[in-house]
């Protein structure tokens, strides 16, 4: 589903190029569940932005669902983003004046879905993340965990093939983090491909595969053998 080949990304300060990604080659398959890990400055957020078509590589090839997106213009990238990718961010990025249902329906506005259908679809995904009873509440009337559920529902509403989550539990306490990760587990089990960026080992343990970056390169790419839960006596 995703094929990255020799991806380089440099940023320029004046005339000086600062290389961030130095040749990433990676395949991610449909229904994969991948955690991207690495210390600060390893390039994981830059890689996430390229995977999410928010940024283009300086060099290299990125094939997403059979399309070469590495050479696309901004408008075409925006179309791919809206159709193929659902984003979940650490900061939730909800609009404060809109209700939960209206926030979730936003991507459908850009997709040109009629209003009645938008609200129906929004309510359906809010139900999937356990928030049907909060659809009329605004973000300031919701807890952090509920706001993140709204953000997840918004990422799902377009039925994207790929869910990208950037530190999705970064602002949440550990109990809420467990609940949020259970939702991602369910999303992946339902057939979506999930990629999450995290620096927390316990969050990464939910993924089926852990890719560790260091200094702009892949250090390790391993299948995650999850330990069975201890037996109850």
For each residue, the residues with C-beta under 8 A, 3 or more apart:
1: 28 29 30 32 64 65 161 162 193
2: 26 27 28 51 62 63 64 162 193
3: 26 27 61 62 63
4: 7 24 25 26 27 50 51 60 61 62
5: 25 60 61 62 63
6: 23 24 25 59 60 61
7: 4 21 23 24 25 26 47 50 57 59 60 61 62 70
8: 19 21 22 23 24 57 58 59 60
9: 19 20 21 43 46 50 55 57 58
10: 17 18 19 20 58
11: 17 18 20
12: 15 16 17 18
13: 16 18
14:
15: 12
16: 12 13
17: 10 11 12
18: 10 11 12 13
19: 8 9 10 22 216
20: 9 10 11 43 46 216
21: 7 8 9 24 43 46 47 50 57 216
22: 8 19 43 215 216 217
23: 6 7 8 60 216 217
24: 4 6 7 8 21 43 47 60 216 217 218
25: 4 5 6 7 218
26: 2 3 4 7 211 218 221
27: 2 3 4
28: 1 2 32 34 193 195
29: 1 32 193
30: 1 161 193
31: 188 191 192 193
32: 1 28 29 193 194 195 208 209
33: 184 185 188 193 194 206 207 208 209
34: 28 194 195 196 207 208 209 210 211
35: 195 196 197 198 203 204 206 207 209 210 211 224
36: 44 47 48 195 196 197 198 211 213
37: 44 197 198 199 204 210 211 212 213
38: 42 43 44 199 212 213 214 219
39: 42 199 214
40: 199
41: 215
42: 38 39 213 214 215 216
43: 9 20 21 22 24 38 46 47 213 215 216 217
44: 36 37 38 47 48 197 213
45: 48 49 166 197
46: 9 20 21 43 49 50 55
47: 7 21 24 36 43 44 50 51 213
48: 36 44 45 51 52 164 166 195 197
49: 45 46 52 54 55
50: 4 7 9 21 46 47 53 54 55 56 57 62
51: 2 4 47 48 62 162 164 195
52: 48 49 81 85 87 164
53: 50 64 69 72 77 78 80 81 85
54: 49 50 81
55: 9 46 49 50
56: 50 70 71 72 77
57: 7 8 9 21 50 60 62 70
58: 8 9 10
59: 6 7 8
60: 4 5 6 7 8 23 24 57 70
61: 3 4 5 6 7 68 70
62: 2 3 4 5 7 50 51 57 68 69 70
63: 2 3 5 66 67 68 69 70
64: 1 2 53 67 69 80 84 162
65: 1 84 161
66: 63
67: 63 64 72 80
68: 61 62 63 71 72
69: 53 62 63 64 72 76 77 80
70: 7 56 57 60 61 62 63
71: 56 68
72: 53 56 67 68 69 76 77 80
73: 76 77
74: 77 78
75: 78 79
76: 69 72 73 79 80
77: 53 56 69 72 73 74 80 81
78: 53 74 75 81 82
79: 75 76 82 83
80: 53 64 67 69 72 76 77 83 84 85
81: 52 53 54 77 78 84 85
82: 78 79 85 107 110 111 158
83: 79 80 111 158 160
84: 64 65 80 81 160 161 162
85: 52 53 80 81 82 160 161 162 163 164
86: 107 154 155 156 157 158 160 162 163 164
87: 52 155 163 164 165 166
88: 148 151 152 155 163 164 165 166 168
89: 92 93 151 165 166 167 168
90: 166 167 168 170 171
91: 171
92: 89 139 144 147 148 150 151 171
93: 89 151
94: 98 103 139 147 150 151 154
95: 98 102 103 106 139
96: 138 139 140
97: 138
98: 94 95 102 103 106 138
99: 102 103 135 136 137 138
100: 103 104 126 131 134 135 136 137 138 139 142 146 150 153
101: 104 105 119 122 123 126 135 136
102: 95 98 99 105 106 122
103: 94 95 98 99 100 106 139 150 151 154
104: 100 101 122 125 126 150 153 154 157
105: 101 102 108 109 118 119 121 122 157
106: 95 98 102 103 109 110 154
107: 82 86 110 111 154 157 158
108: 105 111 113 117 118 121 122 157 158
109: 105 106 112 113 118
110: 82 106 107
111: 82 83 107 108 158
112: 109
113: 108 109 117 118 121
114: 117 118
115: 118 119
116: 119 120
117: 108 113 114 120 121
118: 105 108 109 113 114 115 121 122
119: 101 105 115 116 122 123
120: 116 117 123 124
121: 105 108 113 117 118 124 125 157
122: 101 102 104 105 108 118 119 125 126 135 153 157
123: 101 119 120 126 127 132 135
124: 120 121 127 128
125: 104 121 122 128 129 153 154 156 157
126: 100 101 104 122 123 129 131 132 134 135 149 150 153
127: 123 124 130 131 132
128: 124 125 153 156
129: 125 126 149 150 152 153 156 183
130: 127 149 183
131: 100 126 127 134 135 146 149 150 153
132: 123 126 127 135
133:
134: 100 126 131 137 142 146 150
135: 99 100 101 122 123 126 131 132
136: 99 100 101
137: 99 100 134 141 142 146
138: 96 97 98 99 100 141 142
139: 92 94 95 96 100 103 142 147 150
140: 96
141: 137 138
142: 100 134 137 138 139 146 147 150
143: 146 147 176
144: 92 147 148 171 172 173 176
145: 148 149 172 176 179 180
146: 100 131 134 137 142 143 149 150
147: 92 94 139 142 143 144 150 151
148: 88 92 144 145 151 152 168 169 171 172 176 180
149: 126 129 130 131 145 146 152 153 180 183
150: 92 94 100 103 104 126 129 131 134 139 142 146 147 153 154
151: 88 89 92 93 94 103 147 148 154 155
152: 88 129 148 149 155 156 168 180 183 184 187
153: 100 104 122 125 126 128 129 131 149 150 156 157
154: 86 94 103 104 106 107 125 150 151 157
155: 86 87 88 151 152 160 163 165
156: 86 125 128 129 152 153 159 160 163 187 192
157: 86 104 105 107 108 121 122 125 153 154
158: 82 83 86 107 108 111
159: 156
160: 83 84 85 86 155 156 163 192
161: 1 30 65 84 85 192 193
162: 1 2 51 64 84 85 86 192 193 195
163: 85 86 87 88 155 156 160 184 187 192 193 194 195
164: 48 51 52 85 86 87 88 195 196 197
165: 87 88 89 155 168 184 194 195 196 197
166: 45 48 87 88 89 90 196 197
167: 89 90 170 197 198 199
168: 88 89 90 148 152 165 180 181 184 196 198 203
169: 148 172 176 177 180 181 198 200 203
170: 90 167
171: 90 91 92 144 148
172: 144 145 148 169 176 177 180
173: 144 176 177
174: 177 178
175: 178 179
176: 143 144 145 148 169 172 173 179 180
177: 169 172 173 174 180 181 203
178: 174 175 181 182
179: 145 175 176 182 183
180: 145 148 149 152 168 169 172 176 177 183 184
181: 168 169 177 178 184 185 203 206
182: 178 179 185 186
183: 129 130 149 152 179 180 186 187
184: 33 152 163 165 168 180 181 187 188 194 196 206
185: 33 181 182 188 189 206
186: 182 183 189 190
187: 152 156 163 183 184 190 192 194
188: 31 33 184 185 191 192 193 194 208
189: 185 186
190: 186 187
191: 31 188
192: 31 156 160 161 162 163 187 188
193: 1 2 28 29 30 31 32 33 161 162 163 188
194: 32 33 34 163 165 184 187 188 207
195: 28 32 34 35 36 48 51 162 163 164 165
196: 34 35 36 164 165 166 168 184 203 204 206 207
197: 35 36 37 44 45 48 164 165 166 167
198: 35 36 37 167 168 169 203 204
199: 37 38 39 40 167
200: 169 203 204
201: 204 205
202: 205
203: 35 168 169 177 181 196 198 200 206
204: 35 37 196 198 200 201 207 210 224
205: 201 202 224 226
206: 33 35 181 184 185 196 203
207: 33 34 35 194 196 204 210 224
208: 32 33 34 188 223 224 226
209: 32 33 34 35 221 222 223 224
210: 34 35 37 204 207 220 221 222 224
211: 26 34 35 36 37 218 220 221
212: 37 38 218 219 220 221
213: 36 37 38 42 43 44 47 216 217 218 219
214: 38 39 42 217 219
215: 22 41 42 43
216: 19 20 21 22 23 24 42 43 213
217: 22 23 24 43 213 214
218: 24 25 26 211 212 213 221
219: 38 212 213 214
220: 210 211 212
221: 26 209 210 211 212 218
222: 209 210
223: 208 209
224: 35 204 205 207 208 209 210
225:
226: 205 208
227:
228:
229:
230:
231:
232:
233:
